Amino acid sequence: PVGSIQLRSNDREYYSRGVQFAMNFNGSIGATSHDLRVGLRLHEDQEDRLQRNSNYRQIDGELVLDDFGELGNAGNRVQQAEAISLYVYDEINIGNWTLSPGLRFEDIDQSRVRYRDGPQRSFRDSRENDVQVWLPGLGALYQLTPELSLVAGVHKGFTAPSNSPGTREEEAINYEAGFRYDSGDLSAEVIGFLSDYDNILGVCTASSGNDCVIGDAFNGDAATVQGLEVQFNTELARRGNVSVPLNLSYTYIDGEFDTDVADTDFFGDVSVGDPIPYLPENQFRLSLGLATGGWASYLSGNYIDEVCVRAACGSFESTDASFTVDASVNYSLNQQLTVYGRLENLTGEENILGRQPYGARPNRDRNATFGVRFNFQ
């Protein structure tokens, strides 16, 4: 009914089982050394849902039951998957070069059976979706100096579709190149990347909202994601047992659809050049610390750009940019026991970080956490 509050009894069971075999060979052939690995994995899992939605009214601040609901009205189904995975990988060292070729094969069979009549489970309908894919890849590293190395790679990426018939697997050719530097006191990494999607996949979840069925997947067709990742770590000062560590990370991402996609329950109506939802263009984190003896304290700032929650990015279909400051402190009583405290969103920023499902969703409010960590090793 209009104005009612719906609560779900989210009853479900899962199991996952399988077996894995692996072989490893270390040796040399001429001037090259090899670390060869071959493996096989057999896997099976299942999800069993028998869920109920109940409707309530709110009267004088209390929930009053309107309709208990039939058992199974929010989900009465069994989903399962069977998979076979084979892989071969070799790490080859020759001079200043390290090459890492690999190949993986995936064969996944997925199915869903839905029922009616609650726990009696009369057959309602079924569906299935199968996929087989070969996934090659090659990584390369060249050691210019003991501190500086160049890295590059080309790999085929893959995400399995759901059991929705007609939903294709997500496939992309991923390229990356850059450098890494590590002198002990200072480390830095700059990596450029590009992912060329043949089909980008959208999967319906409780948080993604819309009118889709949780677990269903949607084809987004061709898309391109490219960008840059930067990491920098050093100590601004060190005197005796006192140090001032500085850590910086930054990511730039440009992601857009390369094809028109008719209106779907997940992506909406998509035109060429539309942004990929929930993909921020800029993100960075800066952390400054002070460590002495058993004490360590850190102050960090975190920034995330605004994002579009639908490809068309119309009115009320974007979030706010967000910058939050966190502070933490910990003290090691001995090698096993540490006490700590953390204050998140120190300045109490209020931003909209999502709009699905059912409207705007805020960021986390100012939050304090205190605890004790014990290391059993």
N, C-alpha and C positions, 0 to 999 in steps of 0.2 A: 504494500500500500504506500501511497505518497506520504512522505514525511516519516516513514518508519525507519528504524535502525536494524540493520541485518547483521547477525552474528553467525559465524561459521564454525561448526565442529569439524576441525581440519584433520579428521582421522585418515591415516594412510600408513602403509607399511612398505619398506624397501628391503631388497636383498641384492647383494652383489657377490659374485664368485667367479673364479677362474684359475688358470694355471699359466705359468710363464717359464720358458726355457731360454737360456742364454749361454753362448760360448764366446770365449775371448782368446785371441792369439797375439802375443807380443814377440816381435822378432825383427830381424833386419834382412833386407834383400839388396845386395850391393851397397850403395851409398845411402839408401833410404831405410828408416826405421818405421815400423808399422804397429799400430794398436787397432787390431781388427776385431769387431764385435758383430755377432749374428744372433738374432733372437726371434722367438715365436711366442705369441700370447693368445690364449683362448679365453674369452670373457663372456659372461652372461649376467644381465641384471633385470630387475623387475620392480615396477611401482604399482601398488594396489591401493586404490582410493575408494572409500565408502563414506561420503561426507554429507553433512546436513546443514542447510541454511534455516535459521529461525528468525522471525520478525518480532520486534519489540517497539513499544511506544515509550517516550520519555515523559513521565508525569511527576511533577514536584521533585525533579532531580533523580528519579529512580526509573529503572527499566521495568516495564510491565509487558509480559508476554502476550502477543497477539496470535501468533501462529507458530507452533513448535516445528512444523515442517516434516515432510516425509524423509526418512533415512535414504540417502542417495540422491536427493534433489540437487545437491551441489557437486556431485561427482560420484559415479558408480562405474568404475572402469579399471581395467588391468592393462598396463603397457609394459612391453618387454623388448629387449634387444639382445642379439647374439652377434659377436664380433670375432674376427680372426685378423691378427696383425702380424706381419713379417717385416723384419728390417735387417739391413746390413750397413755398417758404418766403419770407416777406416780413418784413423788419424795418421797422416804421413808426414814425417819430418825429413827434410833434405836441405842441408845448409841452413840458411836463415829463413827458409820457408817452412810453413806448416799448412798442409792442405787437408781438408776434412770432407771428402765426398760421402754421400749416403743415399740410401734408397729405402722407402717404406711402402708396403702394400696394406690397404685396409679393405676388408669385406664386412659390411654391417647390414644385418637384417633387423628391421624394427616393425613392431605391430602394436595395434590397440584394439581391445574388445570392450564395448560398452554394454551395460546391462540396464534393465528396468526391474521394478518390483522389489526394490530394497535389497535386503540380505538374501532373499530367495534367488535373485539374479537370473531372470529370464533374459535370453539373448536379445539384444537390440540391434547392434550393427558392429562391423569390424572394418579395419583398414590396415594397410601395410605399405612400407616404403623401403627399398633396398638400394645400397650404393656400394660400388667398388671403385677404388681410386689408387693410382700409383703416384708417389710423392718423392721426386728426386731433389737433391740439394747439394750445394758445394760451398764450403767456406774456405777462406784463405787468409793467412797472416804472414806478414813479412817483418822481421825484426831489424829495423834500421840501426838502432843502437841498443845497448842494454836497457835504456829507459823508454825508448820510443818505438812503437810498432804501428804498422799500417794494417787495417783489417777490411775485408770485403766479403760479401756473400750473396748468393742467389739461391732461394729456396721456394719450393711450391708449398703453399699453406692450404689447410683444409679444415673445415668444420662440418661435422655430420649434420644432415637435415633431421627434422623430426619425422614421425611416422605419417605426416600429412601427404597423401598421394599428390604427385606433381611438384612437390617441393624439392629443388635440387640442392646438392651439397654446396657449401660455400668454398670457392676456390680462388686463390690469388697467387700471383708470382711476386715474391718479395725480394727487393734489392736493398742492400745496405753497403755503405763504405764510409771509412773515417780513420781516426787514429786514436791511440791510447798512449798516455805518458804516465810513468810512475817512477819517481826518484826516491821514494820512501817518505820524504817530508811533504811532497806535493804529488797529487795524482789528478789527471784530467782526461776526459774522454769527449770526443765530438764525433757523432755518427749521423750521417744523412741517410734517409730511408725513403723507399717508395713501394707501395703495395698496389698492384694492378689487379683488381678484382674482376673475375669473369662473372661471378654472382655473389653479391653480398647478402647475407642472411639476417633477417630479423626474427627473433624468437620472443613470443608473448610470455611475459611473466606477470606476477601480481603487481610489481612496481612499474612495469611499462604501461599498464592500464589499457585504455581504449575498450572496444567491444569485442576483443579477440578472446579465444579460449586459451587458457594457460597451457603452455606446452606446444601450441601450434607454431609453425614457422612460415615465413613469407619471403618470396624471392624479391630481392632488390635489384637484380640484374647487374650490369657493369657499373663499377665505381673506381675512383682513384683516391688513395690516401698517401700523402707525401709530407715530409717534414724533417725536423732536425732535433736531436737530443744532445744536451750538453751537461756534463757533470764536472765539478771542480771541488777538490778537497785539499785542505792544507791546515797548518797551524800558524796563526798569526804571531804567536809568541810562545816561547818555552823558557822557563827558568827554574831549575831544580825539578821539583815534582809538580810545578804549576804549568798548565798549558791552556791555550785559547784556540780550540778547533773551529774552523769555518767550513761549512758545507753548502754548496750551491748546486741546484739542479734546475734545468729549464728545458721545456719541450714546446716546439712549434709544430702544429699539425694543420694541414690544409686537406680537407676531405670533401668530395662532392660526387654526385651521381653523374654517370656518363650516358644514361639512357632515360627515356620517358617511361614511367611505370604507372599503369592505371591504378585508380584509388584502391588501396588495401586497408584492412583494419589496423595494420601496424605502421606503415610508412606514410599513409595518406596519399594524396595525389602528387606525383613526383615528375618534375621536368628536368631536362638536362641542365647541369650546373647548380642544382639545388644542393644545399649543405646536408651532410649526413647528420641525423639527429644525435644530440648529446655528445658531440665531439668538439671539445673546446680548442680554439685556435692557439691560445697561449696558456701555459701553466708554468709556475716556478715556485721553488721553495728555497728559502735562505735560513740557515741555522747557525747561530753563534753560541759557543759554549765556554765554560770555565771549569776546569778540572784540577783538583788538588787533593793529594792523599786519597782518602776513600770517598770524597765528595765530588759530585759532577752536577752541573746545572746547565740548562740550555734554554735559549729563547729562539723561537722560529716563527717565520712569516710564510703563509701559504696563499698563493693567488691562483684563481681559476677564472678564465674568461666566461662571459655569457655564452649560452648555447641555444640552438633551436631544438625544440622538442618534437617538431614535425618538419618534414622536408620543405613544405611551402613556407614555413616560418611566418605565419600571419599574426594577427592581433592575439595577444595572450598565448602565444606559442613559443615564447623564449624565456630564459631564466635571467637572473641577475649575475653580473660579475661579482666575485667574492674574494675578499682578502681578510684572513683571520690570523691572529697571533696566539701562539701557545707557549706555555712555560712549563718546565719540568725540573725536578731536582731528585737526586737519589744518593744514598749513602750506603757503602758496603761495610757492614759490621765485621764480616770476615769473608773467606772465599766462597762460602755457601749462602750466606744470608745478606739480603739487600732490602732496605726500606726505600720507598719512592713516593713521590707525589706529582701530580700533573694537573694543570689548569688549562683547559681548552677554551678557545674563543675568549681570550682575556678581555677584549674591548667590548664584548657583547654585540657583535655585528648581527644584523638581521637581514637576510637575503633570501630570495626565492631561488631554490636550487632544482626544483622539478615542478612539473604541472600535470603529471599523470601518476596514478589515476585520480580522477575526481577533483581536479583543481590544483591550485598552487600549494607547494610543499616547502617549508622553511628549512634553513640550515639548523644545525645543532646549537642550542643556546649555551651560554657560559656553563661549564661543567667542571667539577673538581673530582679527582680520583686519588685515593691513597691506598697503598697496599704494601705487601711484603712478598719478595721472591726468594725461593729457596732452590738451590742447585744441588741435586742429589749426587752429582758426579764428584 
